[in-house]
Amino acid sequence: MTRTAEVAGAGFAGLTVATELARRGWRVRVHEAGPRPRAFGAGIFLWTNGLRVLTELGVVEWVLARSYEASQWEERDSDDNELGIRPLPLPGGLRMVTMTRRTLHTALLTAAEAAGVEIRTGSRVVAAEPGGVLVTEDGARWPADLAVGADGIRSRVRDSLGLLAGHELFPYGMYRFLVPLARVPEFRGRWRNYLNFLDAGLRRRVLYVPCDERELYLLLGAVHTDEALRQPLDPAVWCETFPVLRPLLAELPPAPRYDRYEVLRLERWSVGRVAVVGDAAHAMPPTLGQGAGTAVMNALRLARAVADARDVPVALRNWESDNRPATELVQAESVIGVRELFPRDGERRDKWPEGAVHAAGRDLV
């Protein structure tokens, strides 16, 4: 008999676990609350561990053809003075590439549809039951051999099962958005690396990340009470802080996506036949650029852990024990990155954090 899976959330983790299960003969349905599956946010980093997952799903070449790979990461102060340079790839050939979130999501959605995954839109999951059931907003129950909560940091699946053990909110906020490179042609040839501009006194930063040949990903960050984060965004405030970026910051979207730095930890990652994965299980600050890579790797490993298992609850417990230690190490390093977001006087930033190197090299075996 064909085994079944019901998945809450058509994001990176949900599409990954769904695709791999479908490729292994399962009948899989993904519930998406919106009218269509789509990616939220702007740009994204993907390290070698995430690229390995895309290789397994057969979409890595398509993604790399629409991505960007710089030769180094630069740390600079608000006056454009160098604070540090980190070469890429990392030792051992570990890579970091960037792309729009739209590019990555399109690749994963295409892979899911090709594998035969059913995408049910307008289907908002509000709860789960340990027997392997998802419950949608209209009161319908969706039983399966496996239910998965991949419904993001505000996961209704996770909260309905009482799994949240800790949630820490940090005092920094950020806006993230895309800028067409055609709007700032003077930067196209000047800066093609990843650039992290920092004002340690005001505790403001601008992260400058080319995503491909057409689009630039910007992150504007500060203490969440800083007037610089008030909407509508005031370009004058940011231009005064980072004058070298004035042509880029002179025109800002009035109300782009806003997020706080936060981290989540769960009591456990599964209950009975229900598993929680991705940001719903192990959200982390974006300081290492490992949120997506960790999510898709854990999702692929989840699918493989249960695909041929006779006892799904046991397989889920084994999956957690195999993957949670490495994930929590990455979370811990990302939290350190928040606490050390701005340099001390005279501090050089030429070395990659050990956690970034460890996470980037994580294998599927």
Summary of the structure (lengths in Angstrom):
residues: 365
radius of gyration: 20.6
end to end distance: 28.4
largest distance: 65.3
contacts: 1283
relative contact order: 0.18
helix: 34%
strand: 30%
